[in-house]
Amino acid sequence: MKSVNCILVIILALTLAGSTPARSHALTVESFGPSLLERTFQVVAPTGHGTKLRPRNSRRPDSAVPHAHLATRSLASGVDHATTFAKETFNLTDSDYYMSSSVESDFGMTHVYLNQLVHGFPVQNGVMNINVDREGRVLSYGSTFVPSKDTLGAHPVSVLVKRDNEGSVTLSPVQALLILARTLGYNVTDTAHVTAEPTRQLDTDFPAFTITSDDLGFSIDYEIQVTPSFLITDAEGLEAGYAVQFRDATLWLEAFVALASAEVTSLVHWSADATYRVFPLGTVSEIEGPRQLVIDPEDKQASPEGWVGHLGTTSGNNVHAQENWTGRPAWKANYRPHVTNATTGFDFPLDMSIANAAAAVDSKAHIDATITNLFYWCNWAHDLFYHYGFTEAAGNFQDHNFGRGGDENDAVVAFAQTGSGRNSAVFVTPPDGRQPVMRMYLWDRSMPVRDGALTSDIIIHEYTHGVSTRLTGGRKNVGCLGWDEAAAMSEGWGDFFAVILHLNATATRTTAVAIGAYVTPGGHGLRPYPYTTNLAVNPATYADVYRPNTPFQGSHENGMIWAAALFEVYWNLVDKLGFDPDWTSARTNRGNSLAALLVVTGMKLQPCYPNFVQARDAILQADAVITHGEHRCEIWQGFAKRGLGWQAQAVKRSKRTADFTLPPECV
């Protein structure tokens, strides 16, 4: 990575008197930020029937990585082609950007992620992704870069920066932190006594300092990173300020504090909060079917060391699962079950009369079974997504990466029965190399109390948040799905995989599937409508996205619309190609596995801050690269049915145009 020595990064290690959090109230702060109307996603090189990826081998070795038989050139070569393209297309110099990450992917593609620099300082939301094929051709790119001084016309960057600085107030990094803390509901003052000493270097080679204080008025157990930077505004200008990465016992986020206004102007939660809407119509039915003893489920390719560490507990290279009754962030000393014996493993009884308890205290009685289920499904999701391209180099979640790329020490910390809340599920996704956190809670909107860690659809939904966050914009840019349609799609991808991974060969396209049925009254699920291709049962389309006076006001509800479109595509491909019960095969000649592969590959191709239309185009391009466009009409038909047809447009945050027509070649 390019060294950018002029950027000051301050680490605030606040070790303060007192142990209780000082937030004055349970303030809910949603993600927000500029809409970036000028963001682009452009297909460059033609792909489809005229484009062939030449295989190096005629047959895939049994031990090979999925799709490894497709030849790829070196990663360095792909990066060179991408950066050359960026310089020539956007008139950039080496001082205008740094490469945050790159990954060599399946089907001969390299994905390169660049972040913008202005006067040596990073632009927090200036992200460019460039997708290059094995021949060195740029397939597509996405960009939120603000134009350089040579393309801004009468308003060069230097003028915008000067204009901002002339009217700005002087803020220190600690003052920026205090402004954010007050926004989050903490009682703080501006009178903190601060000392700073050099400590360590970050992986970006930025200078770092540790700042300690006894007078901030609130207690923080984590390092807080503050970076002088810029933010692209709604008007496509720049404002100077500080990017603040903040964490406490319940929050983990990145915000931007502007110098001129001394206000928080952008905030992205790294957590994906899945507190679903509950329709209080009655009680839910039992779990569908009895538990079964699964023998040797580890995938040796995705998890060479297996799932369980040397201590024989629910802690391994991919996942550390344990109880969290206190609701605090500490996890290493928390209770987790041990193997019962050498033959039965994690085999614990589960009395459903206790699992469906009337009080939270009773839920602790089945904690061994709960943690085992959580540990199993998190590992299963890790292994599954590995076969679809969420590998070490792409930023997956592992403590040890076996020399296969990416940053280490970021296995998922998975909490069962989190005591700090109810009726929720959360996945916090920091950049690659920092541990994500999954929190599962008890649900008591109706009686009896339900345990969220005993329903795998919610677990898969949350895990998918981590996948889409690490893949969109690259493993180091985790703010690309913070708000608007991007945030809705983050929820939609979670629903999509939670639903399709529970389907089998006997399922039909008109079968109504409710996500989270176990934790909702009457099993009606957590969305306005169940998932089905029957428009009489689920009528939602792109015309409903954030439409006033409808159920579609939040990211979860609007995510259902995106997932419904993907569900249409899924069934069109399954009807055409059939169903493979072995999900790990990632076969391109079966509908279910191809649909999953196209969606995950689309995450890599799409730009940072994508909208529905751009994400649709990325999936179409994924099909062009993987199958040479053989299924483009089935994909178009699925999207068009839900209003994302050929002429659909996402004009701005409050203006969208739904379209139900097909391109001429598919009519």
C-alpha positions as CSV (number, residue, x, y, z in Angstrom):
1,M,0.0,0.0,0.0
2,K,1.2,3.5,-0.8
3,S,2.5,5.4,2.2
4,V,0.7,8.7,2.8
5,N,2.8,10.2,5.5
6,C,1.1,13.6,5.6
7,I,-2.1,12.1,7.0
8,L,-2.3,12.3,10.8
9,V,-4.2,9.5,12.4
10,I,-4.8,9.8,16.2
11,I,-5.7,6.9,18.3
12,L,-7.6,8.0,21.4
13,A,-7.1,5.3,24.0
14,L,-9.5,6.6,26.7
15,T,-9.1,4.8,30.1
16,L,-11.3,6.8,32.4
17,A,-12.5,6.5,36.0
18,G,-15.8,4.7,36.3
19,S,-17.1,1.7,34.4
20,T,-20.7,2.7,33.5
21,P,-21.5,4.1,30.1
22,A,-22.5,7.7,30.4
23,R,-24.9,8.0,27.5
24,S,-27.7,10.1,28.9
25,H,-30.4,8.2,27.1
26,A,-30.9,5.4,24.6
27,L,-30.5,7.6,21.5
28,T,-31.1,6.0,18.2
29,V,-28.9,7.5,15.5
30,E,-29.4,6.2,11.9
31,S,-26.8,6.2,9.2
32,F,-26.9,9.2,7.0
33,G,-24.7,11.1,4.5
34,P,-24.5,12.8,1.1
35,S,-26.5,11.2,-1.7
36,L,-23.6,11.4,-4.2
37,L,-25.8,11.9,-7.2
38,E,-22.8,11.9,-9.6
39,R,-21.6,8.4,-8.6
40,T,-21.1,6.3,-11.6
41,F,-21.1,2.6,-12.7
42,Q,-20.0,2.2,-16.2
43,V,-19.6,-1.0,-18.3
44,V,-16.6,-0.5,-20.5
45,A,-15.4,-3.7,-22.3
46,P,-18.0,-5.8,-24.2
47,T,-18.8,-9.1,-22.5
48,G,-21.1,-11.9,-23.5
49,H,-21.2,-14.3,-26.4
50,G,-18.3,-12.5,-28.1
51,T,-16.0,-12.7,-25.1
52,K,-14.3,-15.9,-24.1
53,L,-12.3,-16.7,-21.0
54,R,-9.8,-19.2,-22.1
55,P,-9.3,-22.1,-19.7
56,R,-5.8,-23.1,-18.7
57,N,-6.9,-26.7,-17.9
58,S,-9.6,-28.7,-19.6
59,R,-10.7,-30.3,-16.3
60,R,-11.0,-28.9,-12.8
61,P,-8.8,-30.7,-10.3
62,D,-10.7,-32.1,-7.4
63,S,-8.5,-30.2,-4.9
64,A,-8.8,-26.9,-6.8
65,V,-10.4,-23.7,-5.6
66,P,-13.8,-23.2,-7.2
67,H,-13.4,-22.1,-10.8
68,A,-9.6,-22.2,-10.6
69,H,-9.5,-24.0,-13.9
70,L,-10.1,-20.6,-15.5
71,A,-6.8,-18.9,-16.2
72,T,-5.9,-15.6,-14.6
73,R,-2.9,-13.3,-15.1
74,S,-1.0,-12.0,-12.1
75,L,-2.6,-9.8,-9.6
76,A,0.1,-7.2,-10.1
77,S,-0.7,-7.0,-13.8
78,G,-4.4,-6.5,-13.1
79,V,-3.6,-3.7,-10.6
80,D,-1.3,-2.0,-13.2
81,H,-4.0,-2.1,-15.8
82,A,-6.6,-0.7,-13.4
83,T,-4.5,2.2,-12.1
84,T,-3.4,3.1,-15.6
85,F,-7.0,3.2,-16.6
86,A,-7.9,5.4,-13.6
87,K,-5.1,7.8,-14.3
88,E,-6.0,8.2,-18.0
89,T,-9.7,8.3,-17.6
90,F,-9.9,10.6,-14.6
91,N,-6.7,12.6,-15.2
92,L,-5.2,11.4,-11.9
93,T,-1.7,11.4,-10.6
94,D,-0.1,9.1,-8.0
95,S,-0.9,11.8,-5.3
96,D,-4.6,11.7,-6.1
97,Y,-5.4,8.3,-4.7
98,Y,-4.2,5.3,-2.8
99,M,-5.1,1.6,-3.3
100,S,-7.0,0.4,-0.3
101,S,-7.2,-3.2,-1.5
102,S,-7.2,-5.5,-4.6
103,V,-8.3,-9.1,-5.1
104,E,-7.9,-11.7,-7.8
105,S,-11.3,-13.3,-8.2
106,D,-12.9,-16.2,-10.1
107,F,-13.3,-16.2,-13.8
108,G,-10.1,-14.3,-14.5
109,M,-11.2,-11.0,-13.0
110,T,-9.2,-8.7,-10.7
111,H,-11.1,-6.1,-8.6
112,V,-9.1,-3.0,-7.6
113,Y,-10.3,-0.5,-5.0
114,L,-8.9,3.1,-4.9
115,N,-9.6,5.8,-2.4
116,Q,-9.3,9.5,-3.3
117,L,-6.7,11.9,-1.8
118,V,-6.9,15.6,-1.9
119,H,-3.8,17.6,-0.9
120,G,-2.5,14.4,0.7
121,F,-5.7,13.8,2.8
122,P,-8.2,11.0,2.2
123,V,-11.7,11.7,1.0
124,Q,-13.9,9.6,3.2
125,N,-16.5,8.8,0.6
126,G,-14.3,9.0,-2.5
127,V,-14.1,5.4,-3.6
128,M,-13.4,3.9,-7.0
129,N,-13.6,0.2,-8.0
130,I,-12.2,-1.1,-11.3
131,N,-12.9,-4.6,-12.6
132,V,-10.3,-6.0,-15.0
133,D,-10.4,-9.3,-17.0
134,R,-7.6,-11.7,-17.6
135,E,-6.6,-10.0,-20.9
136,G,-6.1,-6.7,-19.0
137,R,-9.3,-5.1,-20.3
138,V,-11.3,-2.9,-18.0
139,L,-14.8,-4.5,-17.8
140,S,-16.4,-1.9,-15.7
141,Y,-15.8,0.7,-13.0
142,G,-17.6,2.7,-10.4
143,S,-16.5,6.0,-8.9
144,T,-17.6,8.6,-6.4
145,F,-14.3,10.6,-6.9
146,V,-14.8,14.3,-7.0
147,P,-13.2,15.7,-10.2
148,S,-9.6,16.8,-10.1
149,K,-8.5,20.4,-10.6
150,D,-8.2,19.8,-14.4
151,T,-11.8,18.7,-14.8
152,L,-13.6,20.9,-12.3
153,G,-13.7,23.8,-14.6
154,A,-14.1,27.1,-12.7
155,H,-14.1,25.4,-9.3
156,P,-10.8,23.5,-8.8
157,V,-10.4,21.4,-5.7
158,S,-7.9,23.9,-4.3
159,V,-10.5,26.7,-4.5
160,L,-13.2,24.6,-2.8
161,V,-10.8,23.7,0.0
162,K,-9.7,27.3,0.5
163,R,-13.3,28.4,0.5
164,D,-14.1,25.9,3.2
165,N,-11.1,26.7,5.3
166,E,-11.7,30.5,5.2
167,G,-15.1,30.1,6.8
168,S,-14.2,27.2,9.1
169,V,-13.6,27.0,12.8
170,T,-10.6,25.4,14.4
171,L,-11.3,21.9,15.8
172,S,-8.9,19.5,17.4
173,P,-9.3,15.8,17.0
174,V,-10.5,15.5,20.6
175,Q,-13.1,18.2,20.0
176,A,-14.3,16.3,17.0
177,L,-14.7,13.3,19.1
178,L,-16.6,15.3,21.7
179,I,-19.0,16.6,19.0
180,L,-19.7,13.1,17.9
181,A,-20.1,11.8,21.5
182,R,-22.7,14.5,22.2
183,T,-24.5,13.5,19.0
184,L,-24.6,10.0,20.2
185,G,-26.2,11.1,23.5
186,Y,-23.2,11.2,25.8
187,N,-22.9,13.9,28.5
188,V,-19.5,15.5,27.8
189,T,-17.6,18.8,28.1
190,D,-15.0,20.6,26.1
191,T,-12.6,20.8,29.1
192,A,-10.7,17.6,28.7
193,H,-7.0,17.6,29.7
194,V,-5.2,15.7,26.9
195,T,-1.7,14.4,26.5
196,A,-0.4,12.7,23.4
197,E,2.6,10.4,22.9
198,P,3.6,8.5,19.7
199,T,2.7,4.8,19.9
200,R,2.5,2.6,16.9
201,Q,2.1,2.7,13.1
202,L,-1.1,1.7,11.4
203,D,-1.1,-0.6,8.4
204,T,-1.4,2.5,6.2
205,D,1.9,3.9,7.6
206,F,0.1,6.9,9.0
207,P,1.7,8.4,12.2
208,A,-0.3,7.4,15.3
209,F,-0.6,8.8,18.8
210,T,-2.3,7.6,22.0
211,I,-4.3,10.3,23.8
212,T,-5.4,9.7,27.4
213,S,-7.6,11.8,29.6
214,D,-9.4,11.7,32.9
215,D,-11.8,14.5,32.2
216,L,-13.8,13.6,29.1
217,G,-16.8,12.6,31.3
218,F,-17.5,9.2,29.7
219,S,-15.9,5.8,29.7
220,I,-14.6,4.2,26.5
221,D,-12.9,0.7,26.4
222,Y,-11.7,0.9,22.8
223,E,-9.3,2.8,20.7
224,I,-10.9,5.6,18.7
225,Q,-9.3,6.5,15.4
226,V,-9.5,10.1,14.2
227,T,-8.2,11.0,10.7
228,P,-8.1,14.5,9.2
229,S,-9.9,14.1,5.9
230,F,-12.5,15.5,3.4
231,L,-16.1,14.5,2.6
232,I,-17.8,14.9,-0.7
233,T,-21.1,16.8,-0.2
234,D,-24.5,16.6,-1.8
235,A,-23.4,19.4,-4.1
236,E,-20.3,17.4,-5.2
237,G,-18.1,19.9,-3.4
238,L,-15.6,19.1,-0.6
239,E,-15.8,19.9,3.1
240,A,-12.8,19.5,5.5
241,G,-13.0,17.8,8.8
242,Y,-12.3,14.6,10.7
243,A,-13.3,11.0,10.1
244,V,-13.9,9.4,13.5
245,Q,-14.1,5.7,14.1
246,F,-16.0,5.3,17.3
247,R,-16.8,2.2,19.4
248,D,-18.5,1.6,22.8
249,A,-20.3,-1.4,24.3
250,T,-23.1,-1.2,21.8
251,L,-22.0,1.0,18.9
252,W,-19.3,0.7,16.3
253,L,-19.4,3.3,13.5
254,E,-17.5,5.9,11.4
255,A,-18.6,9.5,11.3
256,F,-17.4,12.7,9.7
257,V,-17.2,15.9,11.8
258,A,-17.0,19.0,9.5
259,L,-14.7,21.9,10.4
260,A,-16.9,24.7,9.1
261,S,-20.1,23.7,10.9
262,A,-18.6,21.7,13.8
263,E,-21.4,19.2,13.2
264,V,-21.6,15.5,12.3
265,T,-22.4,15.5,8.5
266,S,-22.1,11.8,7.8
267,L,-22.4,8.7,9.9
268,V,-22.2,5.0,8.9
269,H,-23.0,2.2,11.3
270,W,-20.7,-0.7,10.9
271,S,-23.4,-2.7,12.5
272,A,-26.3,-4.1,10.6
273,D,-29.3,-3.9,12.9
274,A,-32.0,-6.4,12.2
275,T,-34.7,-5.3,14.7
276,Y,-37.6,-6.5,12.5
277,R,-41.1,-5.4,12.6
278,V,-43.4,-7.8,14.4
279,F,-47.1,-8.2,13.5
280,P,-48.7,-9.1,16.9
281,L,-51.2,-11.6,15.7
282,G,-50.5,-14.5,18.0
283,T,-47.9,-17.1,18.9
284,V,-45.4,-18.8,16.6
285,S,-45.2,-22.6,15.9
286,E,-42.4,-24.9,16.9
287,I,-39.1,-25.1,15.0
288,E,-39.7,-26.9,11.7
289,G,-38.8,-30.5,12.4
290,P,-36.4,-32.0,15.0
291,R,-32.8,-31.3,15.4
292,Q,-30.4,-33.8,13.8
293,L,-26.9,-34.8,14.6
294,V,-24.7,-33.6,11.7
295,I,-21.5,-35.5,11.4
296,D,-18.2,-33.9,10.1
297,P,-19.7,-30.8,8.5
298,E,-16.4,-29.0,8.0
299,D,-15.4,-28.1,4.5
300,K,-11.6,-28.9,4.3
301,Q,-11.0,-26.4,1.5
302,A,-12.7,-23.5,3.2
303,S,-11.6,-24.5,6.7
304,P,-8.3,-26.5,6.5
305,E,-8.0,-26.5,10.3
306,G,-11.7,-27.5,10.8
307,W,-14.1,-25.5,13.0
308,V,-13.1,-26.3,16.5
309,G,-9.9,-25.1,18.2
310,H,-7.6,-27.1,20.4
311,L,-9.6,-26.4,23.6
312,G,-12.6,-28.3,22.3
313,T,-15.1,-25.4,22.7
314,T,-17.2,-23.4,20.3
315,S,-14.2,-21.3,19.4
316,G,-12.1,-21.8,16.2
317,N,-10.5,-20.2,13.3
318,N,-13.7,-18.8,11.8
319,V,-16.0,-18.2,14.8
320,H,-15.8,-17.6,18.5
321,A,-19.3,-18.3,19.9
322,Q,-20.3,-17.7,23.5
323,E,-23.1,-16.4,25.8
324,N,-23.4,-12.6,26.4
325,W,-25.8,-12.3,29.3
326,T,-24.2,-9.1,30.6
327,G,-24.5,-7.4,27.2
328,R,-20.9,-6.1,27.5
329,P,-18.3,-6.4,24.7
330,A,-15.9,-8.7,26.6
331,W,-16.0,-12.3,25.1
332,K,-12.9,-14.3,25.8
333,A,-13.9,-15.4,29.3
334,N,-17.6,-15.8,28.5
335,Y,-19.1,-19.3,28.9
336,R,-19.1,-21.6,25.9
337,P,-19.9,-25.3,25.7
338,H,-17.2,-28.1,25.5
339,V,-17.4,-31.3,23.5
340,T,-19.3,-33.9,25.5
341,N,-17.1,-36.8,24.6
342,A,-14.9,-38.0,21.7
343,T,-17.8,-39.5,19.8
344,T,-20.9,-37.3,20.2
345,G,-19.2,-33.9,20.1
346,F,-21.4,-30.9,20.7
347,D,-24.6,-32.9,21.4
348,F,-26.8,-31.2,24.0
349,P,-30.4,-31.7,24.9
350,L,-33.0,-29.1,24.1
351,D,-36.3,-29.2,25.8
352,M,-38.6,-27.0,23.6
353,S,-40.8,-26.3,26.6
354,I,-37.8,-24.5,28.1
355,A,-36.6,-23.1,24.8
356,N,-40.0,-21.5,24.4
357,A,-39.7,-20.1,27.9
358,A,-41.9,-17.4,29.5
359,A,-38.9,-15.7,31.1
360,A,-35.4,-15.0,30.1
361,V,-33.9,-16.8,33.1
362,D,-35.3,-20.0,31.7
363,S,-33.5,-19.5,28.4
364,K,-30.2,-19.9,30.1
365,A,-31.0,-23.6,30.7
366,H,-30.5,-24.4,27.0
367,I,-27.5,-22.2,26.4
368,D,-25.3,-25.1,25.3
369,A,-27.7,-26.0,22.5
370,T,-28.2,-22.4,21.6
371,I,-24.4,-21.6,21.3
372,T,-23.9,-24.9,19.4
373,N,-26.5,-23.9,16.8
374,L,-25.1,-20.4,16.5
375,F,-21.5,-21.8,16.1
376,Y,-22.6,-24.3,13.5
377,W,-24.5,-21.9,11.3
378,C,-21.8,-19.2,11.3
379,N,-19.2,-21.8,10.3
380,W,-21.5,-23.2,7.7
381,A,-22.0,-19.8,6.2
382,H,-18.3,-19.2,6.2
383,D,-17.6,-22.3,4.3
384,L,-20.5,-21.8,1.9
385,F,-19.6,-18.2,0.9
386,Y,-16.0,-19.3,0.4
387,H,-17.0,-21.3,-2.6
388,Y,-18.8,-18.3,-4.0
389,G,-15.7,-16.0,-3.8
390,F,-15.7,-14.7,-0.3
391,T,-12.2,-15.9,0.4
392,E,-9.3,-14.7,2.5
393,A,-8.1,-12.4,-0.3
394,A,-11.6,-11.0,-0.6
395,G,-11.7,-10.2,3.1
396,N,-13.5,-13.1,4.8
397,F,-13.6,-13.7,8.5
398,Q,-10.7,-15.9,9.8
399,D,-8.0,-15.6,12.5
400,H,-5.4,-17.4,10.3
401,N,-5.5,-17.1,6.5
402,F,-3.0,-19.9,5.6
403,G,-1.0,-17.5,3.4
404,R,-3.9,-17.1,1.0
405,G,-4.1,-13.3,1.2
406,G,-6.1,-10.7,3.2
407,D,-5.7,-9.6,6.8
408,E,-5.8,-12.1,9.7
409,N,-7.2,-12.0,13.3
410,D,-10.8,-11.3,12.3
411,A,-12.9,-14.4,13.1
412,V,-16.5,-13.6,13.9
413,V,-17.3,-13.0,17.6
414,A,-20.8,-14.4,17.9
415,F,-22.9,-13.7,21.0
416,A,-25.9,-15.7,22.0
417,Q,-28.6,-14.4,24.4
418,T,-27.1,-10.8,24.4
419,G,-28.4,-9.2,27.5
420,S,-28.3,-5.5,26.4
421,G,-31.5,-5.7,24.4
422,R,-34.4,-7.7,23.0
423,N,-36.0,-8.4,19.6
424,S,-33.0,-7.8,17.5
425,A,-30.0,-9.2,15.7
426,V,-26.9,-7.3,14.8
427,F,-23.7,-7.8,12.7
428,V,-20.9,-5.3,13.0
429,T,-18.5,-5.3,10.1
430,P,-15.2,-3.4,10.5
431,P,-12.5,-3.4,7.8
432,D,-10.5,-6.6,7.1
433,G,-8.2,-7.5,9.9
434,R,-10.6,-6.3,12.7
435,Q,-13.0,-8.7,14.4
436,P,-16.7,-8.5,13.4
437,V,-19.3,-9.0,16.0
438,M,-22.6,-10.8,15.7
439,R,-25.2,-10.3,18.5
440,M,-28.2,-12.5,18.8
441,Y,-31.0,-11.6,21.3
442,L,-34.1,-13.1,22.9
443,W,-37.4,-12.1,21.4
444,D,-40.4,-11.2,23.6
445,R,-42.8,-9.3,21.4
446,S,-45.1,-12.2,21.9
447,M,-45.0,-15.0,24.5
448,P,-43.3,-17.3,25.0
449,V,-39.8,-15.8,24.7
450,R,-37.9,-17.0,21.6
451,D,-34.2,-17.4,21.3
452,G,-32.9,-15.8,18.1
453,A,-29.8,-18.0,18.0
454,L,-32.1,-21.0,17.4
455,T,-33.4,-19.9,14.0
456,S,-30.8,-20.2,11.3
457,D,-32.5,-17.8,8.8
458,I,-31.7,-14.8,11.1
459,I,-28.1,-16.1,11.6
460,I,-27.6,-16.3,7.8
461,H,-29.2,-12.9,7.3
462,E,-26.8,-11.3,9.7
463,Y,-23.7,-13.2,8.4
464,T,-24.6,-12.0,4.9
465,H,-24.4,-8.4,6.1
466,G,-20.7,-9.1,6.7
467,V,-20.2,-10.6,3.2
468,S,-21.9,-7.8,1.3
469,T,-20.1,-5.1,3.4
470,R,-16.6,-6.5,2.8
471,L,-17.2,-7.2,-0.9
472,T,-18.8,-3.9,-1.9
473,G,-16.0,-1.4,-2.3
474,G,-13.4,-3.8,-1.2
475,R,-12.4,-5.3,2.1
476,K,-11.0,-2.0,3.5
477,N,-14.0,0.2,2.7
478,V,-16.9,-0.9,4.9
479,G,-19.0,2.3,4.6
480,C,-20.4,1.6,1.1
481,L,-23.8,0.3,2.2
482,G,-24.6,2.9,4.9
483,W,-27.8,4.5,3.8
484,D,-30.5,4.9,1.1
485,E,-30.9,2.2,-1.5
486,A,-27.5,0.7,-0.6
487,A,-28.5,0.1,3.0
488,A,-31.8,-1.4,1.8
489,M,-29.9,-3.8,-0.5
490,S,-27.7,-4.8,2.4
491,E,-30.9,-6.0,4.2
492,G,-32.2,-7.5,0.9
493,W,-29.1,-9.6,0.3
494,G,-29.4,-11.0,3.9
495,D,-33.0,-12.0,3.3
496,F,-32.3,-13.4,-0.1
497,F,-29.7,-15.9,1.1
498,A,-31.6,-16.6,4.3
499,V,-34.6,-17.7,2.2
500,I,-32.9,-19.5,-0.8
501,L,-30.5,-21.5,1.4
502,H,-33.5,-23.1,3.1
503,L,-35.2,-24.1,-0.2
504,N,-34.9,-27.6,-1.6
505,A,-35.8,-29.4,-4.8
506,T,-39.4,-29.7,-3.9
507,A,-40.0,-26.0,-3.3
508,T,-41.9,-24.0,-5.9
509,R,-41.8,-20.4,-7.0
510,T,-45.2,-19.7,-5.6
511,T,-44.3,-21.2,-2.1
512,A,-44.6,-18.3,0.4
513,V,-41.5,-18.1,2.6
514,A,-41.6,-15.9,5.7
515,I,-38.2,-14.9,7.2
516,G,-38.0,-15.0,11.0
517,A,-41.2,-17.0,11.4
518,Y,-39.9,-18.6,14.6
519,V,-39.7,-15.3,16.4
520,T,-42.9,-13.7,15.2
521,P,-46.5,-14.1,16.3
522,G,-48.2,-16.7,14.2
523,G,-45.1,-17.3,12.2
524,H,-46.1,-14.5,9.8
525,G,-42.5,-13.3,9.5
526,L,-40.6,-10.1,9.8
527,R,-41.5,-8.4,6.5
528,P,-44.6,-6.8,5.1
529,Y,-45.0,-9.7,2.7
530,P,-43.6,-13.2,2.5
531,Y,-41.2,-14.1,-0.4
532,T,-42.9,-15.6,-3.4
533,T,-43.1,-14.8,-7.1
534,N,-46.9,-14.6,-6.8
535,L,-47.7,-10.9,-7.1
536,A,-51.1,-11.4,-5.5
537,V,-49.3,-12.4,-2.3
538,N,-46.2,-10.1,-2.6
539,P,-47.0,-7.2,-4.9
540,A,-43.9,-5.0,-4.0
541,T,-42.0,-3.4,-6.9
542,Y,-39.4,-0.7,-7.4
543,A,-42.2,1.8,-7.6
544,D,-42.7,1.3,-3.8
545,V,-39.2,2.1,-2.7
546,Y,-39.4,4.7,0.1
547,R,-42.9,5.7,-1.2
548,P,-44.9,7.8,1.3
549,N,-47.8,6.2,3.1
550,T,-46.7,2.7,2.5
551,P,-45.0,0.1,4.7
552,F,-41.7,0.8,2.8
553,Q,-40.1,3.5,4.9
554,G,-37.0,1.8,6.4
555,S,-34.1,-0.1,5.0
556,H,-35.5,-3.5,6.1
557,E,-38.8,-3.0,4.3
558,N,-37.2,-1.6,1.2
559,G,-34.6,-4.4,1.3
560,M,-37.5,-6.8,0.8
561,I,-38.2,-5.2,-2.6
562,W,-34.6,-5.9,-3.7
563,A,-34.7,-9.4,-2.3
564,A,-38.0,-10.0,-4.1
565,A,-36.4,-9.0,-7.4
566,L,-33.5,-11.4,-6.7
567,F,-36.0,-14.1,-5.8
568,E,-37.6,-13.7,-9.3
569,V,-34.2,-14.1,-10.9
570,Y,-33.5,-17.1,-8.7
571,W,-36.6,-18.9,-9.8
572,N,-36.1,-18.1,-13.5
573,L,-32.7,-19.7,-13.4
574,V,-33.9,-22.7,-11.4
575,D,-36.7,-23.3,-13.8
576,K,-34.2,-23.2,-16.7
577,L,-31.3,-25.1,-15.2
578,G,-32.6,-27.1,-12.3
579,F,-31.6,-27.4,-8.7
580,D,-28.4,-28.8,-7.1
581,P,-28.8,-29.8,-3.5
582,D,-25.0,-29.4,-2.9
583,W,-24.8,-25.7,-2.4
584,T,-21.0,-25.9,-2.0
585,S,-20.6,-27.0,-5.7
586,A,-21.1,-23.4,-6.9
587,R,-22.0,-24.9,-10.3
588,T,-22.7,-22.6,-13.1
589,N,-25.0,-25.1,-14.9
590,R,-27.6,-25.3,-12.0
591,G,-30.0,-22.5,-11.3
592,N,-29.7,-22.2,-7.5
593,S,-25.9,-22.2,-7.4
594,L,-25.6,-19.9,-10.4
595,A,-28.0,-17.4,-8.9
596,A,-26.0,-17.3,-5.7
597,L,-22.7,-16.9,-7.7
598,L,-24.1,-14.1,-9.8
599,V,-25.3,-12.2,-6.7
600,V,-22.0,-12.5,-4.8
601,T,-20.0,-11.7,-7.9
602,G,-22.2,-8.7,-8.5
603,M,-21.2,-7.4,-5.0
604,K,-17.6,-7.3,-6.2
605,L,-18.4,-5.6,-9.5
606,Q,-20.8,-2.9,-8.3
607,P,-19.6,0.5,-7.1
608,C,-19.4,1.9,-3.6
609,Y,-22.8,3.4,-2.6
610,P,-24.7,1.4,-5.2
611,N,-28.4,1.9,-6.1
612,F,-30.8,-0.8,-7.2
613,V,-30.2,-0.1,-10.9
614,Q,-26.4,-0.2,-10.6
615,A,-26.5,-3.5,-8.6
616,R,-28.8,-5.0,-11.2
617,D,-26.3,-4.0,-13.9
618,A,-23.5,-5.6,-11.9
619,I,-25.4,-8.9,-11.8
620,L,-26.0,-8.8,-15.5
621,Q,-22.3,-8.1,-16.1
622,A,-21.5,-11.1,-13.8
623,D,-23.6,-13.3,-16.0
624,A,-21.8,-11.9,-19.1
625,V,-18.4,-12.7,-17.6
626,I,-19.3,-16.1,-16.1
627,T,-21.7,-17.6,-18.7
628,H,-21.1,-15.2,-21.7
629,G,-24.6,-13.8,-21.2
630,E,-26.4,-17.1,-21.8
631,H,-29.0,-16.2,-19.1
632,R,-29.3,-12.5,-19.5
633,C,-33.0,-12.6,-20.6
634,E,-34.0,-14.7,-17.6
635,I,-32.3,-12.2,-15.4
636,W,-33.9,-9.2,-17.2
637,Q,-37.3,-10.9,-16.9
638,G,-36.9,-11.3,-13.1
639,F,-35.9,-7.7,-12.6
640,A,-38.5,-6.3,-14.9
641,K,-41.3,-8.1,-13.1
642,R,-40.4,-6.1,-10.0
643,G,-40.0,-2.7,-11.7
644,L,-36.3,-2.9,-12.5
645,G,-36.7,-3.2,-16.2
646,W,-34.7,-1.9,-19.1
647,Q,-35.6,1.8,-18.5
648,A,-35.7,1.9,-14.7
649,Q,-33.9,4.9,-13.2
650,A,-32.6,5.9,-9.8
651,V,-32.5,9.7,-10.4
652,K,-32.0,10.9,-6.9
653,R,-32.9,9.9,-3.3
654,S,-36.5,11.0,-3.6
655,K,-37.1,10.3,-7.3
656,R,-37.1,6.9,-9.0
657,T,-38.6,5.6,-12.2
658,A,-39.9,2.0,-12.2
659,D,-40.0,0.2,-15.5
660,F,-41.4,-3.2,-16.4
661,T,-40.1,-3.6,-19.9
662,L,-37.4,-5.8,-21.4
663,P,-34.5,-4.9,-23.7
664,P,-35.2,-5.5,-27.4
665,E,-33.2,-8.7,-27.5
666,C,-35.3,-10.3,-24.8
667,V,-38.8,-9.4,-26.2
